[in-house]
Every structure is written in C-alpha cells, then in structure tokens.
Amino acid sequence: MSNAPLLVIDNLSKYFNTAAGQLHAVDGVSFTLEEGKTLGIVGESGCGKSTTGRCILKLIEPTSGKIIFHGNDITKLSRKEMRPLRQKMQMVFQDPFSSLDPRETVMQLISEPIIEHKLIKGREAIEERTLELMRTVGLAERYANVYPHELDGGRRQRIGIARALAMNPKIIVCDEPVSALDVSIQAQILNLLKQLQKDLGLTYIFITHD
C-alpha cells in the first residue's frame, strides 16, 4: 500500500439555485486522503456533508473545484467516462431499506452490480461470488432467498455493504451508515467496517453527525 494520496479534493463547492437565491451547500472543501485510511466528515444536519460525499463520487456535479482520484483529475468526466471508475468508488447509504429494491431477494440484490458491470460470467460463478460476499459481511446463507423487508436494519445494511464490496472498490463513502440503526446494531456494523478495512485495505470517507 503506497502513501501517495488516493484522493485529493481541492476547493470543492456545490451551489444550488433556489427561489430565495443561490444556496451554498458546499463551499471550498479541500482535503487529501491516503489509501487505507479513514476520513471523517462530521457536522450537524443540513451542513452539506452528504452533498460533499455525492460530489466526490460525481453522483451530483460540483459547481467548482477539483476531484483527483488515483492521480487522475475526474472533475470533468462525463457519466459514461465515469462508469468504469464507479467500480472503484462506492457508497453505503444511511437508510438501507430505501436503497434496496423490495422486489429482489438478498441474492439478487448482491449479485446485481456483478451482473450489471459484467465482473464475472456464468451463473454458478456469480452465485458463488454472491455467497462469498454474504459470508464476508456476516449474512448467513439461509438469507439468500429472503426479501429485505423480512430482515432487520442491521442485516439490510450488511446487504448494502456487500453490494459495495461486489465492485472491489478502492474507496467507500459511508453516508451516516449506522444512524438509522439501534445502538447495539450500530456497534456491530462499525466493527464490520473496521474489520473489512483491515482485511481488504479499504479507504473510507465516513459522514456522520455523531
């Protein structure tokens, strides 16, 4: 693992036009993040934390500033040009339930990004990789054909983490990943994220109000 920065954010800003005028959601954010490290973005609700995370991944376009990932300036890349990079830059959302399709089973939800990005070919190989991901995040195989609404919040969040890991990412933006969970389950998910970082060398941006 090198000490060269994996991510450099230089003077990043995001403004929204509203009826009351221009809203400065993010204004002049700069930081450097090394591979295998964790950066916390902490602040009260509405201060622009989640907007910052979405701008970094270019889920929304920044108004100004630079995003340099792995030494490459990705600020101006189109949606199509970003597609191969999406595999390396993933997000785990605050509310696991709203980010999961309720019509799909756990197996379908975790295998979806593998199939979508053609990471593995062959039904058996995809199924094997999906079960491996389930084990990695602590989901028993008996949940493979279960739907999200049949699971508690902690297990649903494990699905979200498994979906992110399916892409073999370099960096994961964790957007309030435990704030919707019970306190006892929060600790389990945080411990899982710490262990995954240790085992896989992941880099995290951790967005939280706590």
LINHUVEN-V116401 format. One record per run of one state. SS is the DSSP state (2 for helix, 1 for strand, 0 for the rest). FROM is the first residue (numbers start at 1). LEN is the number of residues. If there is no record, write none. Layout:
ss=<SS;SS>
from=<FROM;FROM>
len=<LEN;LEN>
//
This chain:
ss=<0;1;0;1;0;1;0;2;0;1;0;1;0;2;0;1;0;1;2;0;2;0;2;0;1;2;0;2;0;1;0;2;0;1;0>
from=<1;5;19;21;35;38;43;49;57;64;70;72;74;79;87;89;93;105;106;117;123;137;141;144;147;148;151;153;166;171;176;183;201;203;209>
len=<4;14;2;14;3;5;6;8;7;6;2;2;5;8;2;4;12;1;11;6;14;4;3;3;1;3;2;13;5;5;7;18;2;6;2>
//
